Amino acid sequence: MNILHVNTAGALVGGVEGYIADVSATLHQAGHSSFLIHFSSNDSPGLMPDMRYAPLPEWPAPPVEATRIIDQVIATFHPDVAYLHAVYHPALISWIAERLPTVAYVHGPYPVCPGSAQYLRNSQRVCGHKAGLVCFVNAQTEHCCWGRSPLVHRHLLRRVRFFSEAYRQVGAVLVGSRFMQQLMLQGGIPPERLAILPPVLIQEPLPPLTFSADSRTILFAGRLTPEKGLRSLLQALATIQMDWRLVVAGEGEEGKPCQDLAARLGVAHKVDFVGWLDHSEMEAQLQDCACVAIPSLWPEPYGRVGPEAFVHGRPAVAFAVGGIPDWLEDGRSGYLVPPRDTAKLADSLRTLLASPELRRQMGQHARVTAMVAWDAHAHVDRLSSVFARVQDRENYATSRDKLSTAL
């Protein structure tokens, strides 16, 4: 089967692209071919060997050049199915769905939330509202929708409506968690076209399972932005009166403010800001740490750092937001903490640091979870079944249309 992937970025810039790289590699092992259309012009090195850049304007400008290039790729690559990822242009989604059997993986809340995060930034709470007039109020009071211009907010609300129409045209919509499933149902996606498929693929051989009873290192990995909750983690750790070390892997606007906060809290000597790490460097940190902390304030659609830690037999402590409760079993593979509860976050981390045997048991359970829940070949088997169903539906619709024309 030939699969045409479509995504904004063509390089490894985040979790979406990590998924594309993993799934295309596993599809190749299963005998399938992949080609990537991407809309970012400076993406090198690329996610897969066969890919092409197509310029895409901001919606609602017509995607004229992008459709011309995609038509050329269709003529030469002959895709059996299109697999859409982070595509922020509803008209292009509709255009592709009219030409090919199409599956869309929705990796985040952007199709149903004009602020793209389902998160109220000022009050640091998950937003429970459906997109509508309330968004104009929240945009002003919560700063959750790209500034304070009502014209911008009106534009983004219109885009949400067009997203809903576009995704109803694709053959199947995949999401990673129950949280994302509920959001897409609220956005009008028919339940019979919606399915959960976790966006994590684990291949054997697994890394060696190591364990250090003496480790007191906590790993935080992710973008350094306010919604990732690093400030909450620093405030929690500052109350722990025992030996600990925090490694912060990532870059972003919160880097300097969080370094300043660590100094004010008197813990700067215990916190290492190591910047962005490549794959091998991250593997080394996961092997060295006692556990990972995921203090996200916004509703993570699924999360990637926690599952990566599970592969290495490391438990996780996380705020119970978004899709995280789908994979983190409280008390078995780590601890789920009520959102923004820094006291409980500190208690959970203190418990793990103080008990090497508990960490070992939780890490073993986490490793088994990873092997069972995120097997790469099982993922591709399920995905291939979705592709086949979409193709059958498309063939049925085409045959029906031809029959109607003939009659």
N, C-alpha and C positions, 0 to 999 in steps of 0.2 A: 504494500500500500504506500502511496506517495502522500505525505502530509505537508501542507503548506502552513507553517506557523506565521503568525502576524503579531508583532509587538512593537511598542514604542522604542525601547532600547535594544541595541544589538550586541552589547557587551555586558559583562557581569557587574551590574551596579546595585543589585538588591536581591531580595528573596524571589521575586517573580522570575528574574533572569537565571537564578540558580536552579529553579524548577525547570525552566526551558532547557537548560544545558543537561540536566539529569535525565529528563524524559526523552529528549531527542537521542541521547546516547543509548538509553535502554531500548528505545524503538529500533535503533540501528541494529542492536544485538539480536532483536527479534525478527530481523529481515525487512524492516520498513525503511523508507527513505524520507528525509526531512529537508525542507528548504525554508529559510527565514526571510521574511520581508520586515524591515525595521525602518523607523522614521527619524533616527538620530544619526546625523551625518558623520560624527567623529568617533564611532564605536569600533575600536580596535584594541586588542584582539577580539575577534567575534565569538559568538556563542556556539557556532557550528560551522563546518567547512563551507557549506553552500548557503549564501545569504546575499541579499541585495538591499541597498538603501533606496528608499522612495520618499521624496519630500512630501510632507503632509501639513497643510495649513491648519490654523486653529479653527475649530468649529465655530460658526456655521459656514465658513468659506468652503466652496465645493472642492472635493479632493481630486481635482482633474489629473494632475501629474501622477499622483499615487495610483489612481485607477488605471492609467495608461501603462505604468510599469508592471502592475500586478497582472494586467491582461497579457503582457509579454511573457511573464513568468508562467502563467497558466498555459500559454501556447507551447512552451518548451519543456516545462516540468511535468505537465499533465497531472495535477494533484487530484487524488480521489476525495479528499476532504480538506477543509480549512479548519485550523485550530487557532482561535483567537485568544490572545492574552490581554495585556494592558493596551487597549485601543481606545483612545479618548475622543473619537470622532464618530458619533452615531450614524451619520450618513454613510460612512465607509463600511461600518458593520452591516448596514442594510444592503449596500451594493454587493458586498462579498456573499451575503446569504442568498441573494438572488441568483448568483452564478455557480455556487458550489454547495454541496452538503457541508454544513457548518456546525462546529461545536465551539462554544465560548467558555473559557475558564475565567470566572470573575474573581480576581485576587484581592479586591478591596471594595470599600463602600462607595466608591466614586459614582457608580451608575444611579444610586438612590439618594445621595447626600450632596448638596451643592458645595459643601465644604470639604468633601472627599474623605472625611474621617469619622463621621458619626460621633463627634466629640466636642463638648463644650469647653473651650480652652480656659476661660476665666475661672469657672468654678471647678475645672478639672474633673468633669463627670462625663460618663457615656451619655450621649443624646438618645432619648427614647422616642423622639418625635418622627413622624413621617414627613417627608419634604412637603412644604406648603407655605402658607402665609406666615406661620410661626418662625420660619427661617429668617424673615426680614427683621424680626425682633431680636432673635438670637444673634444674628450677624452684628447688630449694634452693641448688644450687652455682653456677648461672649467672645467677640472677635474670632468667630469660628468659620468665617466664610470669605477669606482672601480680602481683607480690608473692610471699609465701611461704606463703599459706594453702592447705593441701591440699584444702580444700573448694572453693575457687575453681578449683584445677587439675582436680579431678574434674569440676566443672561444665563447664569448657572442653573437656576430653577428650570428654565426652558430646556436646557441641555438634559437635565434629569428626565423630563417628560419624553424627550426624543430618544434617550437611552432605553426607556421602558418599551417604546414602540420597536426599536431596533432589535432588542434582545428577544422580543416575542417572535421575531422572524427566523431566528436560528433554530436548528434542529434540536439542540440540547444545550443546557447551561449547567456547568459544573462549578461547585464551590467547595471550600475546604472544611467548613464547620457548620454546626447547627445554627450558630449565630448568623453566619452569612446566608444560610438557607432562609431564615426568617426575614432577613432584610430583602432578599430577592423576591420572596413571596409577597411582601408588602409592596414591592415595586411592580407587581402585576405579572410576574413570570408564572405561567401555568405550572402547577405542581408536577404534572406528568412529564414535563420537559426539564425538571430540575433534579439534580442528584449531587450527593456529597462524595467527593473523592479527595482525601487528604493530600496536600501538595508536597509530600516528603517521600523520597525514594532512597531506600537503603540497599546497597549491593554488597554481596560477599566478595572477597573476604573482609570481615569486619576488622577494625583495628584491634590490637591486643588489649585485653582487659587488664588494666593496672589498678593498683590501689595503694594509697599512702595514708596510713593512720595519722601521720604527723602533719598532713597538709592543713593549713588554715586559710587557704586562698579561695576567695570568691571571685567568680568571673562575671563581668557584665560585658555584653557584646551587642552593638547596635548603633544606629545613628544617634548622635548626641543632639537630640531635639527635646523640647520640653515634655512632649507627650510620652517619651520613653521612660520618664520617671527617675532619672539618675539622682536628682535632688532628693527625692523621697528615700532612695537607697542610702545616700550619704547621711541623711538625718537619722535613719534607723541604725546604721552601723556606729554612729557616734555615741550611741547609748550602750553599746556592748562593751562591758568591762572585762575583756579577755583578749588574748592574742588573735589578730586577724589581719588579712591583707586583701585589698581589693585591686583587681586588674580591670581597667576600663579600656576595652578594645573598640575603637570607633572614632569618627570625626564628625564635627558639626558645630552649629552655633552655640551649643551649650557647653562646649569644652572649657573655655576660659571662665565663664560664670561658675561652673561646677568646681574648677580648681580653686577659685576664690572662696567658694562655700566650704570646701574641705579645709582650707586654711582657717577660716573663721571658726569652724567646729573643732579645730585642734587635731585633725586626723590626716593632714596633708602628707605626713611622713609614712602613712599606711596605704596610700592610694597611688597606684602607678597608671598614668595615662599613656598608653602605648600606641595610640593611633590606629589606623586601619591595618589589619593583618591579612596576609594572603592565606591560602588554604593550609599550607604546611605549618605556618606559624599559629593559626587557630587550632589545628590539631594538637600542637604541642601544649598550648594553654589548656585545652580540654583535658589532656592527660595529666596535667599538673594540678588542676584545681580540685578543691573539695566538693564544690557544688557551683551551680550557676544561679544568678539572680535575675529575674525578669520583672522589674517593677513598673511595667507599662501602665499608664493611666488611660490611654485610648484603647478602644476594643481591637486588639490584634486579631486580624481575620483568622489566623492560625498560629503563626509563630514558627521560627526555624531554629533558633539557637537552642531552645529546650530539647527538641528532638535530636539535634546534633550531640548535645550533652548525653542524652540517653544512650546513644550508640557507644559512647565511651564509658558507660556505667556510672554516670554522675547524676545525682538527683537535682531537682530544680525547686526553687522557691519563687512563686509568682503571684501577682495580684490576679484575682479571678475575673478577668475581663475577656470579652470577645470569644474567640475560639479556643483559648488556653484550657478551659475545663474539659474540652473534648479529649485531651491527651494526657493531662497531668492529674493523676489520681491522688487526692489528698491523703496523706498518711501512708502511702504505699510507694510512690515514686518521687515524693517530695511533698511540698506543702502549698496549698492554695490559700491565699490570704485575702480578706475582704479589701476591695479597692481603697487605696489611700490610707489604710490602717498601718502607719509606720511602726506602732508599738508591736502589733502582731507580726509584722515583717521582721522586726528585730528578734522577737521571741523565737520565730521559726529558724532563723539563721543561727541564733545562739544554740538552739537544740542540736542542729546538725554539726556545728563546729565542736560541740562538747562530747559528741558520741560517735567515734569512728565506726563502731559496729553498726549503728543505725544507718550511717551513710553507706556502708558496704551493702547492707540488706536492701536499702532503697535503690542503690545503684544497680544491683543485680536485677531487681524487678524492672527498673527502667530499661535495662539492656534487653530483657525478654520482650517488653512492650515494643521496642524498636524493631526487633526481628520479626515479630508477628504482624504489627500494624502497618509497617511501612516497607514491606518487601517490594523491591523495584519491579520485579517481573510480574508479581500479582497486580501491581498498579497498572502496568502496561496491558495486561490481559483484560482488566476491566475497561481501560480506556479504548482498547481495540473493539470491545463489544459495543461501546457507545458509538464509535465511528461507524461500525457496521449497521447499527440500528438507524442512524441518521441517513446513511446511504440508502437503506431499504425504504425509508420514509420518502426520501427524495425521488427514488425510482418509481415508487407507487404514485407520488403526486404527478410526476412527469407522464407516466402511462395514462393516468386518469385524465390529465389535460389533453393528451393526444386523442384519447377516446372521445372526449367531449367535442373536440374540434371536428373529428371525423363524423360524429353523429349530427 
